[in-house]
Amino acid sequence: MRVLQTWIVLLAMAVAAPQLAAEETEPNSKKALRLFYDRGFRLGSAEDKFSLRINGLLQVRYTYVDYDPAVRHNQSDYSNFYVRRARLYFTGHAADPRFTYFIHIQLEPSQGLKANDMWVEYRFSDMLRLGAGRNKIAYGLEFMNSGSALGMVDRSVMYGETDIDVGRVDDPGPRYPGGGTSRFGLNWHAVTGFSVGGLTLYRSLGVQLQGRSGSVSTPTFEYQAGLWQGSGTGSLSNRGNGHLYSMRVGYHPWGWVDWRVVGDVDDTEHFKLGVLASAYVNSDDQGGGFDEGGHNLAAMARYRGWSVDIEWGTERSDYDLFAEDFEREGWRASVGWFVVPARWEVRARYAEIQRLRRPTYQSAVDSGLGIPEVWDGEDWTPALESKISETSVALSYRLPGWRNKLMLDLSRLERQFAADPDAVIDGQPSPVPRHPDQVDWRVRAMVQLVF
């Protein structure tokens, strides 16, 4: 019902706007309203004091995963049609072009309304803009890529994207990687508060300063500095008075590279390079209390239809209850080429993530990552996750219109296991051997419509 109400309001606005404009004193009056289409439905006053742009995004995909049955709960393969994104975006300014707003409404997967982003910002100058509300935490690169401008069907395993992050929290499967480990998704935490999803800070509530000097053709410097309630929040995240502090800086020596868009869609005539560095610190009372921090380095290159994106990140959590720190690390590299400029693109990607570096049986239990189980020929036995990697190739075709496209990709997903000869289980010495790798195959197809 709420979704229906939203569409009724949008339709009413579209129908009423021309009439409202006609009721103004004169067609050329500075108070007249204008309604037109420019990469979105736009409504604004002639003197440009008020503006509203409405965009929509719809992504429908099919996913098939051939699971490795040697891992517990992975005995059935996965076949799924899925509306990955159904979104509405409202952007514009109010009273003054320097005072902007951004509202991002998510309609999937519960068929209800959810405000992903609610952000207001005032631009004092190009180098000083102050924003507040709920938004993506400016950190890293791949999660900052727009969901409608990704080079593949979705983000990489470095950021926890595998499609198989559905169903109830207590449902044992199918959920990648299976076997009893904690859930692996774009943004997920174990019961201890330790992050077991992708290397992303996701979204939060807070304030942010940002600025940029330069242009698409001149050297450009940019920065974003934020104070946030925590990562992955719809409300409060930090139980005490701790906060998450983030900082991100970028330099583009031959003109700004738009990090929101993957691929050289513009067929850049001159070589461009962008380098980004990010860092954050956070604290929380969850799991007995912990402090955490991380940093990320990324680079983008664009030239004549070719594009390269490289990224690396690491995190460390210091828990009050445990002497040992828990560390995570991941990296990815993606190369794309528009065989036909702005029409056909081929792309290859490799990514990996160690959800727990140098894992032991005890650290996997203490952190909340969990212990998977694999078949040893006679019974299900404990294993120790070492890392998850992805090797993918993709082909995309741009349909007429703005960001409309068809995409197909094929991935080899691999989880490696580690050994722990000193493991103690239920008080008894129980060495954990290094088990054979888990290998799963995934194929996806997607149609995307943006208006």
C-alpha positions in Angstrom: 0.0 0.0 0.0 2.8 2.4 0.8 4.5 1.7 -2.5 1.2 2.4 -4.3 0.8 5.6 -2.4 4.3 6.7 -3.5 3.6 6.1 -7.1 0.2 7.9 -6.9 2.0 11.0 -5.4 4.6 11.0 -8.2 2.0 10.6 -10.9 0.0 13.5 -9.3 3.0 15.7 -9.3 3.7 14.9 -12.9 0.1 15.7 -13.9 -0.3 18.8 -11.8 3.0 20.5 -12.6 2.1 21.8 -16.1 -1.2 23.1 -14.7 0.6 24.9 -11.9 3.0 26.4 -14.3 0.1 27.6 -16.5 -1.6 29.3 -13.6 1.4 31.7 -13.1 0.9 35.3 -14.3 2.9 35.0 -17.5 4.7 32.3 -19.4 8.1 34.1 -19.0 7.5 35.1 -15.4 10.4 34.4 -13.1 7.9 32.6 -10.8 6.8 30.1 -13.4 7.4 26.4 -12.9 9.2 24.3 -15.5 8.7 20.6 -16.0 11.0 18.7 -18.4 13.1 15.6 -18.8 16.9 15.6 -18.4 18.3 12.3 -17.3 15.3 12.3 -14.9 12.0 14.0 -14.5 12.8 17.6 -13.4 10.6 20.2 -11.8 12.0 23.7 -11.0 11.3 27.4 -10.7 12.4 29.7 -13.5 14.6 31.7 -11.2 16.2 28.4 -10.1 15.5 28.9 -6.4 13.8 25.5 -6.2 14.4 22.3 -8.1 13.5 18.6 -8.0 14.8 15.7 -10.0 13.2 12.3 -9.8 15.0 9.2 -11.0 14.1 5.5 -10.9 16.2 2.4 -11.1 15.1 -1.2 -11.6 17.4 -4.2 -11.8 16.1 -7.7 -12.4 18.5 -10.6 -12.4 18.8 -14.4 -12.6 21.5 -16.2 -10.6 22.5 -19.9 -10.7 25.2 -21.2 -8.4 26.7 -24.7 -8.7 27.6 -25.4 -5.1 30.5 -27.6 -3.9 28.6 -30.3 -2.1 31.6 -31.2 0.1 30.6 -28.2 2.3 27.8 -28.7 4.8 24.4 -27.1 3.9 25.6 -26.7 0.3 24.1 -30.0 -1.1 21.5 -28.1 -3.2 22.4 -25.8 -6.0 20.9 -22.3 -6.1 18.6 -20.9 -8.8 16.9 -17.6 -8.3 15.2 -14.6 -9.9 15.7 -11.5 -7.9 14.9 -7.8 -8.0 18.3 -6.6 -6.8 17.4 -2.9 -6.9 14.1 -1.1 -7.2 14.9 2.5 -6.2 13.6 6.1 -6.4 15.9 9.1 -6.1 14.9 12.7 -5.3 17.6 15.3 -5.6 17.5 19.1 -5.9 17.9 22.3 -4.0 15.6 24.5 -1.9 15.6 28.3 -1.6 19.2 28.5 -2.8 21.2 26.4 -5.3 23.8 26.0 -2.6 21.4 24.2 -0.2 20.8 20.8 -1.7 19.1 17.6 -0.7 19.2 13.9 -1.6 16.6 11.3 -0.7 17.0 7.7 -1.8 14.1 5.3 -1.4 14.5 1.5 -1.5 11.5 -0.6 -2.5 13.1 -4.0 -2.5 13.3 -6.7 -1.2 10.4 -6.5 1.4 8.1 -4.6 -0.9 7.9 -1.8 1.6 9.5 1.7 1.8 12.9 2.2 3.3 14.9 5.4 3.2 18.5 4.4 2.3 19.7 7.9 2.2 18.4 11.2 3.6 20.9 14.0 3.2 21.0 17.8 3.2 24.1 19.8 2.4 25.1 23.4 2.1 27.9 24.6 -0.1 29.9 27.4 1.4 32.5 27.1 -1.4 33.9 24.4 -3.7 36.3 23.3 -1.0 33.8 23.5 1.9 30.5 21.7 1.8 28.8 20.6 5.0 26.3 17.8 5.0 24.1 16.0 7.5 21.7 13.0 7.7 22.0 9.4 6.5 24.3 8.5 3.7 27.1 6.3 2.5 30.2 6.7 4.6 32.9 8.1 2.2 35.4 5.3 2.5 37.1 3.1 -0.2 36.0 2.9 -3.8 33.8 0.0 -4.9 30.9 0.8 -2.5 31.1 4.4 -3.6 30.4 3.3 -7.2 26.8 3.9 -8.0 24.6 0.8 -8.0 23.4 1.8 -11.5 26.9 2.3 -12.9 28.8 -0.9 -12.0 31.0 -2.6 -14.5 29.6 -6.0 -13.7 26.3 -7.4 -12.4 27.3 -6.4 -8.9 30.2 -5.6 -6.7 33.0 -8.1 -5.8 33.5 -10.5 -2.9 35.9 -7.9 -1.4 32.7 -6.0 -0.6 30.7 -9.1 0.2 28.6 -9.4 -2.9 27.7 -13.0 -3.9 23.8 -12.8 -4.3 23.4 -15.6 -1.8 22.7 -13.5 1.2 18.9 -14.2 1.6 16.5 -15.9 3.9 16.2 -15.9 7.7 19.3 -15.2 9.8 19.0 -18.7 11.5 18.5 -20.5 8.2 21.6 -22.8 7.6 21.5 -22.6 3.8 21.8 -22.0 1.0 23.8 -19.0 2.0 27.3 -18.4 0.7 29.8 -19.7 1.7 27.8 -22.2 3.8 29.1 -24.9 6.2 28.4 -23.1 9.5 30.4 -19.9 9.1 28.8 -16.6 9.8 26.8 -14.9 7.1 28.8 -13.3 4.3 27.2 -10.3 2.7 27.6 -6.7 1.7 27.3 -5.6 5.4 27.0 -8.1 8.1 28.4 -8.5 11.6 28.8 -11.5 13.9 27.0 -11.6 17.3 30.2 -10.1 18.8 30.1 -7.1 16.5 33.0 -8.3 14.5 32.5 -7.6 10.8 32.2 -10.8 8.7 30.8 -9.2 5.6 32.6 -7.1 2.9 35.3 -4.5 3.6 32.8 -1.7 3.5 31.6 0.8 6.1 28.1 0.9 4.5 25.8 3.7 5.5 25.3 5.6 8.7 24.0 8.7 10.4 26.3 11.7 10.9 27.8 14.8 9.5 30.5 15.3 6.8 32.7 18.0 5.4 33.8 17.7 1.8 35.3 19.7 -1.0 36.9 19.5 -4.4 39.1 21.8 -6.5 39.8 21.3 -10.2 37.8 20.0 -13.1 37.5 17.1 -15.5 40.4 18.5 -17.5 42.6 20.0 -14.8 44.4 18.6 -11.8 41.9 17.9 -9.1 42.1 17.4 -5.3 39.2 16.2 -3.2 38.4 15.2 0.4 35.6 13.9 2.6 35.8 13.9 6.4 32.9 12.6 8.5 31.7 11.9 12.1 29.2 9.0 12.2 27.2 7.0 14.6 28.7 3.8 13.3 28.6 1.5 10.3 25.5 -0.2 8.9 22.9 1.8 10.9 19.3 2.7 10.4 19.3 4.2 13.9 21.8 3.9 16.8 24.9 1.7 16.3 27.3 2.6 19.1 25.8 1.7 22.4 28.0 4.1 24.3 29.3 7.5 23.4 31.8 6.3 20.8 31.6 7.4 17.2 33.1 6.5 13.8 35.5 9.0 12.3 36.3 8.7 8.6 38.7 10.5 6.2 39.1 10.1 2.4 41.3 12.1 0.1 41.9 11.8 -3.6 44.1 13.3 -6.3 43.6 13.3 -10.1 46.6 14.8 -11.8 45.1 14.9 -15.4 41.5 15.7 -14.5 38.8 14.3 -12.2 37.9 10.7 -12.6 34.3 10.1 -11.6 34.5 7.3 -9.1 30.7 6.9 -9.1 30.9 5.3 -12.6 32.9 2.1 -13.5 34.3 2.0 -17.1 35.4 4.5 -19.6 31.9 5.3 -20.9 33.0 8.6 -22.3 35.9 7.1 -24.3 38.4 9.5 -22.7 40.8 10.9 -25.3 43.6 11.6 -22.8 44.9 9.3 -20.1 43.4 9.9 -16.7 44.4 8.6 -13.3 42.8 8.9 -9.9 44.3 7.9 -6.5 42.2 7.6 -3.3 43.3 7.0 0.3 40.8 6.3 3.2 41.0 5.7 6.9 38.6 5.3 9.8 38.5 4.6 13.5 35.5 3.4 15.5 34.6 2.2 19.0 31.6 0.3 20.5 30.5 -1.4 23.7 29.2 -4.4 21.9 30.9 -7.8 22.6 32.4 -6.5 25.8 33.7 -3.4 24.1 36.1 -3.0 21.2 38.0 -0.4 19.2 38.5 -0.8 15.5 40.1 0.9 12.6 41.1 0.4 9.0 42.6 2.0 5.8 42.1 1.6 2.1 44.0 2.5 -1.0 42.5 2.6 -4.5 43.4 3.7 -8.0 41.4 4.3 -11.3 42.7 4.7 -14.8 40.7 5.7 -18.0 41.9 5.9 -21.6 40.1 5.4 -24.9 37.5 2.9 -23.7 39.9 1.1 -21.4 39.5 1.2 -17.6 41.4 -0.2 -14.7 40.2 -0.2 -11.0 42.5 -1.5 -8.2 41.7 -1.5 -4.5 43.2 -2.8 -1.3 41.9 -2.5 2.3 42.5 -3.8 5.8 40.8 -3.6 9.2 41.7 -4.4 12.8 39.5 -4.9 15.8 40.8 -4.8 19.4 38.4 -6.5 21.8 38.6 -5.9 25.5 37.7 -9.5 26.3 40.5 -11.1 24.2 44.3 -10.6 24.2 44.4 -11.2 20.4 43.4 -8.6 17.8 41.2 -9.7 14.9 42.4 -8.5 11.4 40.7 -8.6 8.0 42.2 -7.8 4.5 41.1 -7.9 0.9 41.9 -6.6 -2.5 40.5 -6.5 -6.1 41.5 -5.6 -9.6 39.1 -5.0 -12.5 39.9 -4.3 -16.2 37.3 -3.4 -18.8 37.3 -2.4 -22.5 34.5 -0.9 -24.6 34.9 -3.0 -27.8 32.2 -0.7 -29.3 32.4 2.7 -27.6 29.7 3.3 -25.0 27.9 0.2 -26.4 29.6 -3.2 -25.9 32.0 -3.8 -23.0 34.0 -6.8 -21.9 35.4 -7.0 -18.3 37.4 -9.2 -16.1 37.8 -9.1 -12.3 39.7 -10.8 -9.6 38.9 -10.2 -5.9 39.6 -11.8 -2.6 38.9 -11.3 1.1 40.4 -12.8 4.3 37.6 -12.3 6.8 40.1 -13.3 9.5 43.8 -13.1 8.9 46.0 -15.8 10.3 43.0 -17.7 11.6 43.1 -20.2 14.4 40.3 -22.4 15.7 40.1 -20.2 18.8 40.1 -16.9 17.0 37.4 -18.0 14.6 35.2 -18.9 17.6 36.1 -15.8 19.7 35.5 -13.3 16.8 32.2 -14.9 15.8 33.3 -15.8 12.3 32.5 -19.5 13.1 33.7 -22.9 12.1 32.6 -24.4 8.8 32.2 -28.2 8.4 33.3 -30.2 5.4 32.9 -33.9 4.4 36.0 -36.0 4.9 34.6 -39.2 3.3 33.1 -40.5 6.6 31.7 -37.5 8.6 31.3 -33.8 8.8 34.5 -32.4 10.3 35.6 -28.9 11.5 37.4 -26.7 9.0 39.0 -23.3 9.2 38.3 -20.6 6.6 41.4 -18.9 5.2 40.1 -16.7 2.4 37.4 -16.3 -0.3 38.3 -15.3 -3.8 36.4 -14.6 -7.1 37.5 -14.7 -10.7 34.9 -13.3 -13.1 34.4 -12.3 -16.7 31.4 -10.3 -18.0 29.8 -8.9 -21.2 27.5 -6.0 -21.2 25.4 -4.2 -23.8 24.1 -0.7 -23.4 20.5 -0.3 -24.4 19.2 3.0 -25.8 18.7 5.5 -23.0 20.6 6.5 -19.9 22.4 3.6 -18.2 20.0 1.0 -19.5 21.8 -2.2 -20.2 21.9 -6.0 -20.4 24.7 -7.9 -18.6 26.0 -11.5 -18.3 28.8 -12.7 -16.1 30.4 -15.9 -15.1 32.3 -16.4 -11.8 34.5 -19.0 -10.1 34.2 -18.6 -6.4 36.8 -20.3 -4.2 37.1 -20.6 -0.5 40.5 -21.9 0.9 40.9 -23.5 4.2 43.7 -23.3 6.7 45.2 -25.7 9.2 45.5 -25.4 13.0 47.6 -28.2 14.4 47.3 -26.7 17.9 43.5 -26.5 18.0 41.7 -27.4 21.2 38.0 -28.4 20.9 35.9 -29.0 24.0 39.1 -29.1 26.1 40.8 -31.8 24.0 43.7 -31.3 21.6 42.0 -31.7 18.1 44.3 -30.7 15.2 42.4 -29.2 12.3 43.9 -30.2 8.9 43.9 -28.1 5.8 40.9 -29.3 3.8 40.6 -29.2 0.0 39.4 -25.9 -1.4 35.7 -25.2 -1.8 34.9 -24.3 -5.5 31.5 -22.9 -6.5 30.5 -21.7 -10.0 28.1 -18.8 -10.5 26.4 -17.4 -13.6 24.2 -14.3 -13.6 22.2 -12.3 -16.2 20.6 -8.9 -15.5 18.5 -6.3 -17.2 18.7 -2.7 -15.9 16.4 0.2 -16.5 17.2 3.8 -15.4 14.8 6.7 -15.9 
